[in-house]
Amino acid sequence: MGTSKNKKKQLLELIESLPMEQVNRLALAVELKKLKGEDSFFEQAVLETLRPILAKSLDTPQRLFHPQRLFCLPFEDLLYEGDVSEKEFGRIPRSSILPIWNWLAEELIPEEFEQLVQEARQLLLDGDRSGADVQIAELRRLASAAIFSVLVECEDDPESYRRHCQSLGGERVLEDARDVAAVFKIAPQILTMQAGLPQPLLKLGKPDVDVVTTAYNDVRADAPEFAPILFLVVMGRLNTPWSVLKLIRLVAQAQADDLFSEMPVGIPGRLLLNDARKLAAYFDGVSEDRMNPQDALQNLSYFVQLYEGIYDHSGLAADSDAGRRLEDYRDRIVIGIERLLDRAITTLRTALPFFLSGDTGGAASGRPDISDWPDSHNVDSAIDHIIMLEGSKSLAERLELSELRNDTLSTIQELVRHYAEKIAEELHAADGHDIERARAHAETAVLLTRHVFGEQEAAKVIAMIGEGLEA
């Protein structure tokens, strides 16, 4: 497992070092092999590594379609990378594509699958995209019917359920297959809607609303139970997913409470609330372990946008059931941030040890304890908390935590300034036995000053420490 992860990391580092033009050429070469049916495990790994890099590209790269990619088009906006521990209807991990593809090919519809895929592949090689679309549309229709048939069979046959779960690699993937089958029920309408919407969808305009409305009315006429899937597709394409709530109000004439209810139209809203819950859970535990400040700031920023976006686009009342849940998640995150701010001072005091007498609280006092070498783990942890503190100014304001954050920052500034001043005195007084440890602590003081005050103040500390060394 570790070796595999290391190889993926090395592959990612290699590809990220390439110019974007070479990345695009590599993607085309791999997709051509996939189109020809000549791809191996290595090509699949390269394509998985390339995908997020290509997604971040400002230029739309030239891509080749192959049968599997065409097959996935209707649910491409529901795909995601990452945690697969919790199944959510309307979200399909990329890791489930290959097991479902192979399951269809080897067990459910092997003969039809092989024939349609081979015909689609040849048509694509011949440059006939429309002909390939016809073949893949039939494959989707057969796949949806076969999957729903299996699901019905599994309801009454535990052995069948166990066997299919085993074939797919787990219960979770079978549930993902259910989502795929549901999407395929309205694949033509989804494809038409996707063709009329930008990717990514930065902001919903009237033309976009009209496109979704047309698709929604079409689906409601034939298969109303699948209509909410259209909103999931749009949500996956939106740059601000919570904007889908306003869209649902406009297109489906839904009330604010309906947007988070157990009704089908409430599925997107429930997903957004669950995202808020997961972010709250992150901050429940983030203060217990080593914190990654970039992750913490990213999660905090996303929660603030999500929290405000849900209220702005849904008309949700804070005293409604969904509103109370959202407020509870906010409260948990505020408590988590308060713990992080409190621990910022604690970790700094651990990184900058003083000889202390009595309880000094957060105040800077005493002289540095240089009886031992600086602990790099404690110093790194203090820096992580300082980065988090520095980057959270605007977010703290939006969560009404500015006063606490500013007080914490003032205390940290006082501690670092006091330590820098006192370590210069220790250098002056240190004898040959202590001098090297005193220098190491002085380097820590410079490093933390740089993070708290910037380069200009760090240069002053260096000068001050130099005076201590010369004295």
C-alpha positions in Angstrom: 0.0 0.0 0.0 2.8 2.5 1.0 4.8 1.6 -2.1 1.8 2.2 -4.4 1.1 5.6 -2.7 4.8 6.5 -3.1 4.7 5.6 -6.8 1.6 7.7 -7.4 3.2 10.6 -5.6 6.3 10.3 -7.7 4.2 10.1 -10.9 2.2 13.2 -9.8 5.4 15.2 -9.1 6.8 14.2 -12.5 3.7 15.2 -14.4 3.3 18.5 -12.4 6.9 19.4 -13.4 5.9 19.2 -17.1 4.9 22.3 -19.2 1.1 22.3 -19.8 1.6 21.8 -23.5 3.4 18.5 -22.7 0.7 17.5 -20.2 -1.9 18.0 -22.9 0.1 15.9 -25.4 0.5 13.1 -22.8 -3.2 13.1 -22.1 -4.0 12.8 -25.8 -1.5 9.9 -26.2 -3.0 8.0 -23.2 -6.6 8.6 -24.4 -5.7 7.4 -27.9 -4.4 4.1 -26.4 -7.6 3.9 -24.3 -9.7 4.5 -27.4 -7.9 1.7 -29.2 -8.4 -0.6 -26.3 -4.7 -0.8 -25.7 -4.5 0.9 -22.3 -2.9 -0.9 -19.4 -2.9 -0.3 -15.6 -0.1 2.2 -16.1 -2.0 4.3 -18.6 -5.0 4.2 -16.3 -2.8 5.5 -13.4 -1.4 8.2 -15.7 -4.9 9.3 -16.7 -6.1 9.5 -13.1 -3.1 11.6 -12.2 -3.6 13.9 -15.2 -7.3 14.5 -14.6 -7.1 17.0 -11.7 -4.2 18.8 -13.4 -6.2 19.2 -16.6 -9.2 20.4 -14.6 -7.2 23.3 -13.2 -5.9 24.4 -16.6 -7.1 27.8 -17.7 -7.2 26.6 -21.3 -9.6 23.9 -22.4 -7.4 21.0 -23.4 -8.1 18.9 -26.5 -9.4 15.6 -25.3 -10.3 12.4 -27.1 -13.5 10.5 -26.4 -13.4 6.8 -25.9 -16.4 4.5 -25.1 -16.0 4.6 -21.4 -15.8 8.4 -21.3 -18.9 8.7 -23.5 -20.7 6.2 -21.2 -20.0 8.4 -18.2 -21.0 11.8 -19.7 -24.5 12.0 -18.2 -23.1 11.6 -14.6 -19.7 13.3 -15.1 -20.9 16.3 -13.0 -21.7 13.9 -10.1 -18.1 12.5 -10.0 -15.7 13.3 -7.2 -12.3 12.3 -5.9 -11.7 11.5 -2.2 -13.4 10.0 0.8 -15.7 7.1 0.0 -16.6 6.1 3.5 -20.1 7.7 3.4 -22.5 7.1 0.6 -24.6 10.1 -0.5 -27.2 9.8 -3.2 -26.1 12.0 -6.1 -22.4 11.8 -5.6 -20.3 9.1 -7.3 -16.6 8.5 -6.6 -14.4 8.1 -9.7 -13.1 4.9 -8.1 -16.5 3.2 -8.7 -16.4 3.7 -12.5 -14.2 0.8 -13.4 -15.8 -1.8 -11.1 -19.3 -0.9 -12.5 -17.9 -0.9 -16.1 -16.3 -4.4 -15.6 -19.4 -5.7 -13.8 -21.6 -4.8 -16.7 -19.0 -6.2 -19.2 -18.4 -9.5 -17.4 -21.6 -10.4 -15.6 -24.7 -8.3 -16.4 -24.7 -7.8 -20.2 -21.5 -9.3 -21.5 -22.5 -10.0 -25.1 -24.3 -6.7 -25.7 -21.6 -4.8 -23.9 -18.8 -6.2 -26.0 -20.6 -5.6 -29.3 -21.7 -2.0 -28.5 -18.4 -1.0 -27.1 -16.4 -2.4 -30.0 -18.8 -0.7 -32.5 -18.5 2.6 -30.7 -14.7 2.3 -30.5 -14.5 1.8 -34.3 -16.8 4.6 -35.0 -14.8 7.0 -32.9 -11.6 5.8 -34.6 -13.3 6.6 -37.9 -14.3 10.0 -36.7 -18.0 9.3 -36.5 -18.9 10.7 -33.0 -22.6 10.8 -33.7 -22.6 7.1 -34.7 -20.7 6.3 -31.5 -23.2 8.3 -29.4 -26.0 6.1 -30.7 -24.2 2.9 -29.7 -23.4 4.2 -26.2 -26.9 5.5 -25.7 -28.1 1.9 -26.3 -25.5 0.6 -23.9 -26.7 3.1 -21.2 -30.3 1.9 -21.7 -29.4 -1.7 -21.4 -27.1 -1.0 -18.4 -29.8 0.9 -16.5 -32.3 -1.9 -17.1 -29.9 -4.6 -16.0 -28.8 -2.7 -12.8 -32.4 -2.1 -11.7 -33.2 -5.7 -12.4 -30.3 -6.8 -10.2 -31.4 -4.4 -7.4 -34.9 -5.8 -7.4 -33.4 -9.3 -7.3 -31.2 -8.4 -4.4 -34.1 -7.2 -2.3 -35.5 -10.8 -2.0 -32.2 -12.7 -2.3 -29.5 -12.1 0.2 -27.1 -14.5 -1.5 -27.5 -12.5 -4.8 -26.9 -9.3 -2.9 -23.7 -10.7 -1.4 -22.5 -12.0 -4.7 -23.0 -8.7 -6.6 -21.4 -6.7 -3.8 -18.4 -9.0 -3.9 -18.1 -8.6 -7.7 -18.2 -4.8 -7.3 -15.9 -4.6 -4.3 -18.5 -3.6 -1.7 -22.0 -2.5 -0.8 -21.0 1.1 -1.5 -20.2 0.5 -5.2 -23.6 -1.3 -5.6 -25.3 1.9 -4.3 -23.2 3.9 -6.7 -24.4 1.7 -9.5 -28.0 2.5 -8.4 -27.2 6.2 -8.9 -25.7 5.5 -12.4 -28.8 3.5 -13.4 -31.1 6.4 -12.2 -29.1 9.0 -14.1 -29.3 6.8 -17.3 -33.1 6.9 -17.0 -33.0 10.5 -18.1 -29.7 10.6 -19.9 -31.0 12.2 -23.1 -32.4 15.2 -21.2 -29.2 15.5 -19.1 -27.0 15.5 -22.1 -29.1 18.2 -23.8 -29.1 20.3 -20.6 -25.3 19.8 -20.2 -24.7 21.0 -23.8 -26.6 24.2 -23.0 -24.6 25.0 -19.8 -21.0 26.3 -19.4 -18.5 24.1 -17.6 -17.7 25.3 -15.0 -20.9 27.3 -14.4 -19.7 30.4 -12.6 -23.0 32.1 -12.2 -26.6 31.2 -13.1 -28.1 33.6 -15.6 -31.5 33.6 -17.2 -30.4 31.6 -20.2 -29.1 28.9 -17.9 -32.3 28.9 -15.9 -34.3 28.5 -19.2 -32.1 25.5 -20.2 -32.7 23.8 -16.9 -36.4 24.6 -16.9 -36.9 23.0 -20.3 -35.1 19.9 -19.2 -37.0 19.8 -15.9 -40.4 20.1 -17.6 -39.5 17.4 -20.1 -38.4 14.9 -17.4 -41.5 15.7 -15.2 -43.7 14.8 -18.1 -42.2 11.3 -18.5 -40.3 10.3 -15.3 -41.1 12.8 -12.5 -39.3 10.7 -9.9 -36.0 11.3 -11.6 -36.4 15.1 -12.1 -34.3 16.2 -9.1 -31.3 14.5 -10.6 -31.1 17.5 -13.0 -30.5 19.8 -10.1 -27.7 17.5 -8.8 -26.1 17.7 -12.3 -26.3 21.5 -12.2 -25.0 21.6 -8.6 -21.9 19.6 -9.7 -21.2 22.1 -12.4 -21.7 25.2 -10.4 -18.7 27.1 -9.0 -20.9 27.9 -5.9 -23.0 24.7 -5.4 -25.4 26.5 -3.0 -26.7 28.6 -5.9 -28.7 25.5 -6.9 -31.1 26.3 -4.1 -32.3 29.4 -5.7 -32.6 27.5 -9.0 -34.8 24.9 -7.4 -37.1 27.6 -6.0 -37.4 29.1 -9.5 -37.8 26.0 -11.6 -39.6 23.6 -9.2 -41.6 26.3 -7.3 -40.2 24.9 -4.1 -40.6 26.6 -0.7 -37.7 27.2 1.6 -38.5 24.2 3.9 -38.9 21.9 0.9 -35.3 22.5 -0.1 -34.0 20.5 2.8 -36.9 18.1 3.3 -37.1 14.3 2.7 -38.9 15.1 -0.6 -36.9 14.4 -3.8 -36.5 18.1 -4.4 -34.7 18.3 -1.1 -31.8 16.1 -2.1 -29.4 18.9 -3.1 -30.2 20.8 0.1 -29.6 17.8 2.3 -26.2 17.2 0.5 -25.2 20.8 1.3 -26.3 20.4 5.0 -24.3 17.2 5.1 -21.3 19.1 3.8 -21.7 21.6 6.6 -21.9 18.7 9.1 -18.7 17.2 7.8 -16.9 20.5 8.1 -18.2 20.8 11.7 -16.8 17.3 12.4 -13.5 18.4 11.1 -13.3 21.2 13.5 -14.5 19.0 16.3 -11.3 17.1 16.1 -8.8 19.4 14.5 -7.5 20.8 17.8 -6.7 17.3 19.0 -4.0 16.5 16.5 -1.3 18.2 14.4 -3.1 20.8 12.3 -2.5 21.5 8.7 -3.2 25.3 8.5 -3.9 25.3 4.8 -6.5 22.6 5.2 -8.0 24.3 8.2 -8.2 27.7 6.5 -9.7 26.1 3.3 -12.3 24.2 5.3 -13.2 27.3 7.4 -13.5 29.5 4.2 -15.7 26.9 2.6 -18.0 26.6 5.6 -18.4 30.4 5.8 -19.3 30.6 2.1 -21.6 27.6 2.4 -23.3 28.9 5.6 -23.9 32.3 4.0 -24.8 30.9 0.6 -27.5 28.5 2.0 -29.2 31.4 3.8 -28.8 33.8 0.8 -30.2 31.4 -1.8 -32.8 29.4 0.1 -34.7 31.9 2.3 -34.2 29.4 5.1 -35.3 30.6 8.6 -32.8 30.1 11.3 -35.5 28.6 13.6 -36.6 26.0 11.1 -35.4 22.4 11.5 -32.7 22.8 8.8 -31.8 26.2 10.1 -31.3 24.9 13.6 -29.0 22.1 12.2 -27.0 24.7 10.3 -26.7 26.9 13.4 -25.5 23.9 15.4 -22.8 23.2 12.8 -21.8 26.9 13.0 -21.6 26.8 16.8 -19.4 23.7 16.7 -17.0 25.3 14.3 -16.9 28.5 16.4 -16.0 26.3 19.4 -13.4 24.5 17.4 -11.8 27.8 16.3 -11.9 29.0 19.9 -10.0 25.9 20.9 -7.5 26.5 18.1 -6.9 30.1 19.2 -6.4 29.0 22.8 -4.0 26.3 21.7 -2.1 28.8 19.6 -0.9 30.5 22.8 -0.2 27.1 24.5 1.8 25.7 21.6 3.8 29.0 21.4 4.7 28.9 25.1 5.8 25.3 24.6 7.9 26.2 21.7 9.4 29.2 23.6 10.1 27.8 27.1 10.5 30.3 29.9 11.5 29.9 33.6 8.2 30.9 35.2 7.0 31.4 38.7 3.3 31.2 39.5 0.5 31.6 37.0 1.3 34.2 34.3 -1.6 33.3 32.0 -0.8 34.5 28.5 1.5 37.3 29.6 5.1 37.3 28.5 7.5 37.2 31.5 10.5 35.5 32.9 13.7 34.6 31.0 14.1 31.9 28.4 14.8 28.4 29.5 17.8 27.2 27.4 18.6 24.2 29.5 17.4 21.9 26.6 17.4 22.2 22.8 14.4 23.6 21.0 11.8 21.0 20.1 11.3 21.2 16.3 7.8 19.6 16.6 6.6 22.2 19.0 8.1 25.0 16.9 6.4 23.6 13.8 3.1 23.3 15.6 3.4 26.9 16.8 4.1 28.1 13.2 1.0 26.2 12.0 -1.2 27.9 14.5 0.3 31.3 13.6 -0.4 30.7 9.9 -3.9 29.8 10.8 -4.3 32.9 12.9 -2.9 35.2 10.3 -5.0 33.8 7.5 -8.3 33.8 9.4 -8.8 37.6 9.9 -11.8 38.1 7.5 -13.3 34.7 8.3 -13.1 35.5 12.0 -15.0 38.7 11.4 -17.8 36.8 9.6 -18.1 34.3 12.5 -18.0 37.1 15.1 -14.7 36.0 16.5 -12.6 39.1 15.7 -12.1 40.2 19.3 -10.9 36.8 20.4 -8.6 36.4 17.4 -7.1 39.9 17.8 -6.5 39.3 21.6 -4.8 36.0 20.7 -2.7 37.7 18.1 -1.7 40.5 20.5 -0.6 37.9 23.1 1.4 35.9 20.6 3.1 39.1 19.4 4.0 40.0 23.0 5.4 36.5 23.7 7.5 36.4 20.6 8.8 40.0 21.1 9.7 39.3 24.7 11.4 36.1 23.9 13.5 37.7 21.2 14.6 40.4 23.5 15.5 38.0 26.4 17.2 35.5 24.2 19.7 38.2 23.2 20.5 38.7 26.9 20.9 34.9 27.3 23.4 34.9 24.5 25.3 37.6 26.2 25.4 35.7 29.5 25.8 32.1 28.1 29.2 30.4 28.6 30.8 27.9 26.3 28.7 25.0 27.5 25.3 26.8 26.8 26.2 28.9 23.8 25.2 26.5 21.1 21.8 25.8 22.7 21.3 29.6 23.2 22.1 30.1 19.5 19.5 27.4 18.5 16.8 29.2 20.6 17.8 32.5 19.0 17.2 30.9 15.6 13.8 29.9 16.7 13.1 33.4 17.9 14.1 34.8 14.5 11.9 32.2 12.7 8.8 32.9 14.8 9.4 36.7 14.5 9.4 36.3 10.7 6.1 34.5 10.8 4.4 36.9 13.3 5.9 40.3 12.2 7.5 39.8 8.8 11.0 40.1 7.4 11.7 43.6 8.6 11.2 42.8 12.3 13.1 39.5 11.8 16.1 41.5 10.5 15.9 43.7 13.7 16.0 40.6 15.8 18.9 39.2 13.9 20.8 42.5 14.5 19.9 42.4 18.2 21.0 38.8 18.6 24.2 39.7 16.8 24.9 42.4 19.4 24.4 39.8 22.1 26.8 37.4 20.4 29.5 40.2 20.1 29.1 41.4 23.7 
